[in-house]
Amino acid sequence: MRAFIVDAFTDRPFAGNPAGVCLLDQPADAAWMQRVAAEFNLSETAFVHRTAENTYGLRWFTPTVEVDLCGHATLATAHVLHTTRSATPDAPLHFTTLSGVLTARQHSQGAISLDFPADAPTATPVPPLLAEALGAEPQWTGRARHDLLVELQDAATVRDLTPDIAALADFSGRAVIVTASVPNDTDHDFVSRVFAPAAGIPEDPVTGAAHCVLAPHWAERLGRTALNGRQLSPRGGRVGVDLRDDRVTLLGHAVTVFTGELTP
């Protein structure tokens, strides 16, 4: 079985979010995939197998749990299928997942777009002790399907945040997303960071699924559906988003940094 490590949502190695990608001949046992993901010890490892022409089964695992949606590992998978010529050039790829059928398309200069479900957050009162866990005062909080979205005062507050990671596990099923707008930046409309200790990920470098929450939030706030986000993790990464009703298009690049063979 061929295995890869791909840096997603970046156009250069050793930035963005690294994902493992395993090309399978057939569906694999979930317990085995979980052990492989723990061995890779990346935020997510994707397992993909072909079911029909340009159609694939796709599952994602963190080092500790299976997740039902992962943007960067889907981007990495599409990149691998295109660069290894496992898929028909210029044809859309369809992935059957726990979040339904997701579509990936390759564009000029290596960019890949992903068609994902939007996950608009609903405003909620600020949870008790959240400010203490974050080390910053929330300006607004909202609940999405799996995540807690927290808007902070400005980009500098998001960048300089040093939260109590263990304490954040009590506030969301999957992740706590912190964000702020960037009014005077011509390259990015908003910034974010994502903490997911409940899923075994203290801080995720660049998170496609989080942008399914961020896109509807900032589209409503800023009055535009096409936006650019910057995730301010130490590795950093850029995600373009375009909100269309209940779907979000995520746009990014990916770079393969490792190829090998996985022993069964």
BALOBA-1460 file (C-alpha; in Angstrom, 3 decimals):
// residues 264
<rec num="1" residu="m" x="0.000" y="0.000" z="0.000"/>
<rec num="2" residu="r" x="1.401" y="3.352" z="-0.999"/>
<rec num="3" residu="a" x="1.533" y="6.004" z="1.707"/>
<rec num="4" residu="f" x="2.201" y="9.731" z="1.535"/>
<rec num="5" residu="i" x="2.621" y="12.768" z="3.749"/>
<rec num="6" residu="v" x="1.249" y="15.900" z="2.107"/>
<rec num="7" residu="d" x="1.350" y="19.474" z="3.361"/>
<rec num="8" residu="a" x="-2.091" y="20.942" z="2.622"/>
<rec num="9" residu="f" x="-3.273" y="24.544" z="2.271"/>
<rec num="10" residu="t" x="0.214" y="25.670" z="1.339"/>
<rec num="11" residu="d" x="2.306" y="25.926" z="-1.819"/>
<rec num="12" residu="r" x="5.629" y="25.184" z="-0.098"/>
<rec num="13" residu="p" x="6.937" y="22.242" z="1.951"/>
<rec num="14" residu="f" x="6.924" y="22.244" z="5.757"/>
<rec num="15" residu="a" x="4.065" y="24.714" z="6.039"/>
<rec num="16" residu="g" x="0.303" y="24.288" z="6.068"/>
<rec num="17" residu="n" x="-1.168" y="21.156" z="7.630"/>
<rec num="18" residu="p" x="0.491" y="17.753" z="7.095"/>
<rec num="19" residu="a" x="-1.830" y="14.826" z="6.398"/>
<rec num="20" residu="g" x="-1.163" y="11.160" z="5.895"/>
<rec num="21" residu="v" x="-2.728" y="9.577" z="2.811"/>
<rec num="22" residu="c" x="-2.964" y="5.797" z="2.357"/>
<rec num="23" residu="l" x="-4.028" y="4.382" z="-1.026"/>
<rec num="24" residu="l" x="-5.948" y="1.157" z="-0.400"/>
<rec num="25" residu="d" x="-7.032" y="-1.533" z="-2.847"/>
<rec num="26" residu="q" x="-10.209" y="-2.155" z="-0.848"/>
<rec num="27" residu="p" x="-11.932" y="-1.014" z="2.369"/>
<rec num="28" residu="a" x="-9.868" y="-1.644" z="5.494"/>
<rec num="29" residu="d" x="-10.682" y="-2.571" z="9.085"/>
<rec num="30" residu="a" x="-11.378" y="0.497" z="11.220"/>
<rec num="31" residu="a" x="-9.221" y="-0.699" z="14.121"/>
<rec num="32" residu="w" x="-6.284" y="-1.190" z="11.744"/>
<rec num="33" residu="m" x="-6.749" y="2.271" z="10.236"/>
<rec num="34" residu="q" x="-6.828" y="3.771" z="13.728"/>
<rec num="35" residu="r" x="-3.527" y="2.091" z="14.565"/>
<rec num="36" residu="v" x="-1.973" y="3.365" z="11.344"/>
<rec num="37" residu="a" x="-3.186" y="6.910" z="12.104"/>
<rec num="38" residu="a" x="-1.655" y="6.666" z="15.577"/>
<rec num="39" residu="e" x="1.618" y="5.533" z="13.963"/>
<rec num="40" residu="f" x="1.601" y="8.507" z="11.565"/>
<rec num="41" residu="n" x="0.737" y="10.753" z="14.549"/>
<rec num="42" residu="l" x="-0.493" y="13.570" z="12.308"/>
<rec num="43" residu="s" x="-3.653" y="15.549" z="12.955"/>
<rec num="44" residu="e" x="-5.438" y="13.369" z="10.354"/>
<rec num="45" residu="t" x="-4.620" y="10.416" z="8.130"/>
<rec num="46" residu="a" x="-6.864" y="9.685" z="5.136"/>
<rec num="47" residu="f" x="-7.648" y="6.209" z="3.820"/>
<rec num="48" residu="v" x="-8.980" y="6.091" z="0.276"/>
<rec num="49" residu="h" x="-10.021" y="3.304" z="-2.095"/>
<rec num="50" residu="r" x="-11.485" y="3.435" z="-5.597"/>
<rec num="51" residu="t" x="-15.116" y="2.339" z="-6.013"/>
<rec num="52" residu="a" x="-15.759" y="3.520" z="-9.605"/>
<rec num="53" residu="e" x="-14.176" y="5.836" z="-12.160"/>
<rec num="54" residu="n" x="-13.146" y="9.003" z="-10.292"/>
<rec num="55" residu="t" x="-15.241" y="7.887" z="-7.292"/>
<rec num="56" residu="y" x="-13.678" y="6.843" z="-3.995"/>
<rec num="57" residu="g" x="-14.483" y="5.800" z="-0.468"/>
<rec num="58" residu="l" x="-12.715" y="8.090" z="2.012"/>
<rec num="59" residu="r" x="-12.309" y="7.986" z="5.799"/>
<rec num="60" residu="w" x="-10.236" y="10.125" z="8.165"/>
<rec num="61" residu="f" x="-8.637" y="9.308" z="11.513"/>
<rec num="62" residu="t" x="-6.803" y="11.425" z="14.076"/>
<rec num="63" residu="p" x="-4.272" y="9.605" z="16.272"/>
<rec num="64" residu="t" x="-7.141" y="8.761" z="18.660"/>
<rec num="65" residu="v" x="-10.551" y="8.900" z="16.880"/>
<rec num="66" residu="e" x="-12.306" y="8.733" z="13.512"/>
<rec num="67" residu="v" x="-13.774" y="12.068" z="12.343"/>
<rec num="68" residu="d" x="-16.662" y="12.646" z="9.957"/>
<rec num="69" residu="l" x="-15.182" y="15.629" z="8.102"/>
<rec num="70" residu="c" x="-11.630" y="16.749" z="7.358"/>
<rec num="71" residu="g" x="-10.731" y="19.386" z="4.805"/>
<rec num="72" residu="h" x="-6.948" y="19.321" z="4.694"/>
<rec num="73" residu="a" x="-6.719" y="15.519" z="4.442"/>
<rec num="74" residu="t" x="-9.300" y="15.579" z="1.609"/>
<rec num="75" residu="l" x="-7.239" y="18.211" z="-0.189"/>
<rec num="76" residu="a" x="-4.143" y="16.057" z="0.368"/>
<rec num="77" residu="t" x="-5.957" y="12.979" z="-0.982"/>
<rec num="78" residu="a" x="-7.082" y="14.781" z="-4.136"/>
<rec num="79" residu="h" x="-3.529" y="16.041" z="-4.631"/>
<rec num="80" residu="v" x="-2.131" y="12.498" z="-4.345"/>
<rec num="81" residu="l" x="-4.692" y="11.034" z="-6.744"/>
<rec num="82" residu="h" x="-3.869" y="13.696" z="-9.322"/>
<rec num="83" residu="t" x="-0.075" y="13.638" z="-8.957"/>
<rec num="84" residu="t" x="0.103" y="9.831" z="-9.067"/>
<rec num="85" residu="r" x="-2.241" y="9.792" z="-12.083"/>
<rec num="86" residu="s" x="-4.619" y="7.519" z="-10.184"/>
<rec num="87" residu="a" x="-7.520" y="9.690" z="-11.348"/>
<rec num="88" residu="t" x="-8.608" y="10.956" z="-14.758"/>
<rec num="89" residu="p" x="-6.943" y="14.336" z="-15.425"/>
<rec num="90" residu="d" x="-9.229" y="17.391" z="-15.268"/>
<rec num="91" residu="a" x="-12.191" y="15.304" z="-14.051"/>
<rec num="92" residu="p" x="-13.855" y="16.038" z="-10.688"/>
<rec num="93" residu="l" x="-13.221" y="13.512" z="-7.913"/>
<rec num="94" residu="h" x="-16.150" y="12.281" z="-5.833"/>
<rec num="95" residu="f" x="-15.526" y="11.039" z="-2.297"/>
<rec num="96" residu="t" x="-18.126" y="9.033" z="-0.379"/>
<rec num="97" residu="t" x="-17.679" y="9.935" z="3.288"/>
<rec num="98" residu="l" x="-19.461" y="10.096" z="6.636"/>
<rec num="99" residu="s" x="-20.434" y="13.659" z="5.642"/>
<rec num="100" residu="g" x="-21.968" y="12.611" z="2.322"/>
<rec num="101" residu="v" x="-20.437" y="12.956" z="-1.127"/>
<rec num="102" residu="l" x="-17.669" y="15.549" z="-1.335"/>
<rec num="103" residu="t" x="-16.250" y="16.791" z="-4.638"/>
<rec num="104" residu="a" x="-12.717" y="17.942" z="-5.442"/>
<rec num="105" residu="r" x="-11.624" y="19.714" z="-8.623"/>
<rec num="106" residu="q" x="-8.160" y="20.608" z="-9.861"/>
<rec num="107" residu="h" x="-7.585" y="24.125" z="-11.167"/>
<rec num="108" residu="s" x="-4.771" y="26.007" z="-12.848"/>
<rec num="109" residu="q" x="-1.388" y="26.281" z="-11.124"/>
<rec num="110" residu="g" x="-2.144" y="23.256" z="-8.942"/>
<rec num="111" residu="a" x="-4.947" y="24.720" z="-6.849"/>
<rec num="112" residu="i" x="-7.672" y="22.312" z="-5.702"/>
<rec num="113" residu="s" x="-11.214" y="23.224" z="-4.697"/>
<rec num="114" residu="l" x="-13.364" y="21.184" z="-2.324"/>
<rec num="115" residu="d" x="-17.169" y="21.268" z="-2.163"/>
<rec num="116" residu="f" x="-18.111" y="20.892" z="1.523"/>
<rec num="117" residu="p" x="-21.264" y="21.387" z="3.622"/>
<rec num="118" residu="a" x="-21.559" y="24.748" z="5.379"/>
<rec num="119" residu="d" x="-21.894" y="24.652" z="9.172"/>
<rec num="120" residu="a" x="-23.231" y="28.031" z="10.262"/>
<rec num="121" residu="p" x="-22.807" y="28.677" z="14.003"/>
<rec num="122" residu="t" x="-25.716" y="29.750" z="16.187"/>
<rec num="123" residu="a" x="-25.065" y="32.501" z="18.733"/>
<rec num="124" residu="t" x="-24.907" y="31.296" z="22.335"/>
<rec num="125" residu="p" x="-24.033" y="32.917" z="25.678"/>
<rec num="126" residu="v" x="-20.341" y="32.901" z="26.506"/>
<rec num="127" residu="p" x="-19.719" y="29.689" z="28.486"/>
<rec num="128" residu="p" x="-18.550" y="30.171" z="32.071"/>
<rec num="129" residu="l" x="-14.769" y="29.949" z="32.519"/>
<rec num="130" residu="l" x="-14.123" y="30.133" z="28.748"/>
<rec num="131" residu="a" x="-12.289" y="33.450" z="29.040"/>
<rec num="132" residu="e" x="-10.084" y="31.940" z="31.746"/>
<rec num="133" residu="a" x="-9.274" y="28.906" z="29.601"/>
<rec num="134" residu="l" x="-8.495" y="31.060" z="26.556"/>
<rec num="135" residu="g" x="-6.649" y="33.821" z="28.350"/>
<rec num="136" residu="a" x="-8.706" y="36.384" z="26.396"/>
<rec num="137" residu="e" x="-12.197" y="37.857" z="26.587"/>
<rec num="138" residu="p" x="-14.628" y="36.527" z="23.948"/>
<rec num="139" residu="q" x="-16.521" y="39.148" z="21.948"/>
<rec num="140" residu="w" x="-19.047" y="36.588" z="20.621"/>
<rec num="141" residu="t" x="-19.547" y="32.818" z="20.812"/>
<rec num="142" residu="g" x="-21.583" y="30.426" z="18.706"/>
<rec num="143" residu="r" x="-22.177" y="26.696" z="18.419"/>
<rec num="144" residu="a" x="-21.753" y="24.789" z="15.172"/>
<rec num="145" residu="r" x="-22.451" y="21.093" z="14.701"/>
<rec num="146" residu="h" x="-19.277" y="19.946" z="16.474"/>
<rec num="147" residu="d" x="-17.359" y="23.122" z="17.256"/>
<rec num="148" residu="l" x="-17.448" y="26.215" z="19.420"/>
<rec num="149" residu="l" x="-16.655" y="29.420" z="17.503"/>
<rec num="150" residu="v" x="-15.185" y="32.282" z="19.516"/>
<rec num="151" residu="e" x="-14.713" y="35.743" z="18.052"/>
<rec num="152" residu="l" x="-11.940" y="37.748" z="19.710"/>
<rec num="153" residu="q" x="-11.126" y="41.447" z="19.666"/>
<rec num="154" residu="d" x="-8.536" y="41.483" z="16.873"/>
<rec num="155" residu="a" x="-5.989" y="39.460" z="14.915"/>
<rec num="156" residu="a" x="-3.187" y="40.225" z="17.367"/>
<rec num="157" residu="t" x="-5.197" y="38.669" z="20.194"/>
<rec num="158" residu="v" x="-5.745" y="35.532" z="18.107"/>
<rec num="159" residu="r" x="-2.064" y="35.353" z="17.151"/>
<rec num="160" residu="d" x="-0.731" y="35.836" z="20.684"/>
<rec num="161" residu="l" x="-3.204" y="33.510" z="22.407"/>
<rec num="162" residu="t" x="-1.671" y="30.955" z="24.828"/>
<rec num="163" residu="p" x="-4.724" y="29.034" z="26.072"/>
<rec num="164" residu="d" x="-5.002" y="26.257" z="28.619"/>
<rec num="165" residu="i" x="-5.299" y="23.450" z="26.062"/>
<rec num="166" residu="a" x="-6.535" y="20.827" z="28.519"/>
<rec num="167" residu="a" x="-9.256" y="23.156" z="29.812"/>
<rec num="168" residu="l" x="-10.531" y="23.810" z="26.264"/>
<rec num="169" residu="a" x="-11.506" y="20.141" z="25.918"/>
<rec num="170" residu="d" x="-14.500" y="20.869" z="28.171"/>
<rec num="171" residu="f" x="-16.049" y="23.417" z="25.782"/>
<rec num="172" residu="s" x="-16.672" y="21.513" z="22.540"/>
<rec num="173" residu="g" x="-17.173" y="18.060" z="21.110"/>
<rec num="174" residu="r" x="-14.463" y="18.527" z="18.477"/>
<rec num="175" residu="a" x="-12.742" y="21.904" z="18.490"/>
<rec num="176" residu="v" x="-12.661" y="25.464" z="19.741"/>
<rec num="177" residu="i" x="-12.172" y="27.867" z="16.835"/>
<rec num="178" residu="v" x="-10.950" y="31.372" z="17.673"/>
<rec num="179" residu="t" x="-11.177" y="34.085" z="15.040"/>
<rec num="180" residu="a" x="-11.086" y="37.809" z="14.299"/>
<rec num="181" residu="s" x="-11.567" y="40.000" z="11.245"/>
<rec num="182" residu="v" x="-8.668" y="41.833" z="9.583"/>
<rec num="183" residu="p" x="-10.203" y="45.100" z="8.332"/>
<rec num="184" residu="n" x="-7.038" y="46.642" z="6.853"/>
<rec num="185" residu="d" x="-5.424" y="43.548" z="5.301"/>
<rec num="186" residu="t" x="-5.660" y="43.249" z="1.525"/>
<rec num="187" residu="d" x="-4.722" y="39.536" z="1.503"/>
<rec num="188" residu="h" x="-6.970" y="38.104" z="4.225"/>
<rec num="189" residu="d" x="-10.428" y="38.930" z="5.502"/>
<rec num="190" residu="f" x="-10.178" y="36.995" z="8.765"/>
<rec num="191" residu="v" x="-7.741" y="34.954" z="10.820"/>
<rec num="192" residu="s" x="-8.251" y="31.907" z="13.014"/>
<rec num="193" residu="r" x="-6.675" y="29.261" z="15.197"/>
<rec num="194" residu="v" x="-8.151" y="25.851" z="16.020"/>
<rec num="195" residu="f" x="-7.694" y="23.855" z="19.240"/>
<rec num="196" residu="a" x="-9.023" y="20.287" z="19.345"/>
<rec num="197" residu="p" x="-7.682" y="18.518" z="22.454"/>
<rec num="198" residu="a" x="-10.836" y="16.379" z="22.669"/>
<rec num="199" residu="a" x="-9.809" y="14.825" z="19.323"/>
<rec num="200" residu="g" x="-6.175" y="14.389" z="20.325"/>
<rec num="201" residu="i" x="-5.002" y="17.564" z="18.528"/>
<rec num="202" residu="p" x="-3.780" y="20.369" z="20.840"/>
<rec num="203" residu="e" x="-3.633" y="22.859" z="17.932"/>
<rec num="204" residu="d" x="-4.439" y="22.033" z="14.328"/>
<rec num="205" residu="p" x="-2.146" y="23.841" z="11.864"/>
<rec num="206" residu="v" x="-4.724" y="24.566" z="9.105"/>
<rec num="207" residu="t" x="-8.287" y="23.249" z="9.282"/>
<rec num="208" residu="g" x="-10.592" y="22.937" z="6.282"/>
<rec num="209" residu="a" x="-13.587" y="21.797" z="8.356"/>
<rec num="210" residu="a" x="-13.258" y="24.853" z="10.605"/>
<rec num="211" residu="h" x="-13.599" y="27.062" z="7.530"/>
<rec num="212" residu="c" x="-17.011" y="25.486" z="6.904"/>
<rec num="213" residu="v" x="-17.955" y="27.251" z="10.152"/>
<rec num="214" residu="l" x="-15.911" y="30.399" z="9.542"/>
<rec num="215" residu="a" x="-17.228" y="30.989" z="6.005"/>
<rec num="216" residu="p" x="-20.924" y="31.517" z="6.909"/>
<rec num="217" residu="h" x="-19.981" y="33.456" z="10.037"/>
<rec num="218" residu="w" x="-17.790" y="35.982" z="8.233"/>
<rec num="219" residu="a" x="-19.943" y="36.090" z="5.100"/>
<rec num="220" residu="e" x="-22.799" y="37.381" z="7.268"/>
<rec num="221" residu="r" x="-20.540" y="39.759" z="9.193"/>
<rec num="222" residu="l" x="-18.717" y="41.183" z="6.162"/>
<rec num="223" residu="g" x="-21.505" y="41.015" z="3.577"/>
<rec num="224" residu="r" x="-19.475" y="38.999" z="1.045"/>
<rec num="225" residu="t" x="-19.510" y="35.306" z="0.176"/>
<rec num="226" residu="a" x="-16.000" y="35.006" z="-1.319"/>
<rec num="227" residu="l" x="-13.372" y="35.483" z="1.390"/>
<rec num="228" residu="n" x="-9.799" y="34.554" z="2.284"/>
<rec num="229" residu="g" x="-8.797" y="33.176" z="5.669"/>
<rec num="230" residu="r" x="-5.402" y="32.819" z="7.295"/>
<rec num="231" residu="q" x="-4.840" y="30.290" z="10.080"/>
<rec num="232" residu="l" x="-2.235" y="31.658" z="12.476"/>
<rec num="233" residu="s" x="-0.705" y="28.426" z="13.757"/>
<rec num="234" residu="p" x="3.119" y="28.220" z="13.865"/>
<rec num="235" residu="r" x="3.064" y="26.485" z="10.441"/>
<rec num="236" residu="g" x="0.368" y="28.783" z="9.042"/>
<rec num="237" residu="g" x="-1.781" y="28.402" z="5.969"/>
<rec num="238" residu="r" x="-4.239" y="30.101" z="3.645"/>
<rec num="239" residu="v" x="-7.784" y="28.957" z="2.808"/>
<rec num="240" residu="g" x="-10.004" y="30.599" z="0.226"/>
<rec num="241" residu="v" x="-13.733" y="30.172" z="0.878"/>
<rec num="242" residu="d" x="-16.846" y="30.822" z="-1.202"/>
<rec num="243" residu="l" x="-20.245" y="30.360" z="0.456"/>
<rec num="244" residu="r" x="-23.083" y="29.123" z="-1.787"/>
<rec num="245" residu="d" x="-26.313" y="28.562" z="0.158"/>
<rec num="246" residu="d" x="-25.597" y="25.544" z="2.382"/>
<rec num="247" residu="r" x="-22.275" y="24.637" z="0.710"/>
<rec num="248" residu="v" x="-18.760" y="26.049" z="1.008"/>
<rec num="249" residu="t" x="-16.041" y="25.865" z="-1.620"/>
<rec num="250" residu="l" x="-12.590" y="25.637" z="-0.029"/>
<rec num="251" residu="l" x="-9.592" y="26.477" z="-2.223"/>
<rec num="252" residu="g" x="-5.959" y="25.634" z="-1.518"/>
<rec num="253" residu="h" x="-2.708" y="24.098" z="-2.680"/>
<rec num="254" residu="a" x="-0.828" y="21.014" z="-1.474"/>
<rec num="255" residu="v" x="2.743" y="19.699" z="-1.632"/>
<rec num="256" residu="t" x="3.922" y="16.082" z="-1.241"/>
<rec num="257" residu="v" x="6.837" y="15.829" z="1.200"/>
<rec num="258" residu="f" x="7.095" y="12.044" z="1.681"/>
<rec num="259" residu="t" x="6.243" y="8.909" z="-0.266"/>
<rec num="260" residu="g" x="6.656" y="5.309" z="0.875"/>
<rec num="261" residu="e" x="5.146" y="1.894" z="1.198"/>
<rec num="262" residu="l" x="2.946" y="0.849" z="4.105"/>
<rec num="263" residu="t" x="3.493" y="-2.686" z="5.373"/>
<rec num="264" residu="p" x="0.141" y="-4.478" z="5.997"/>
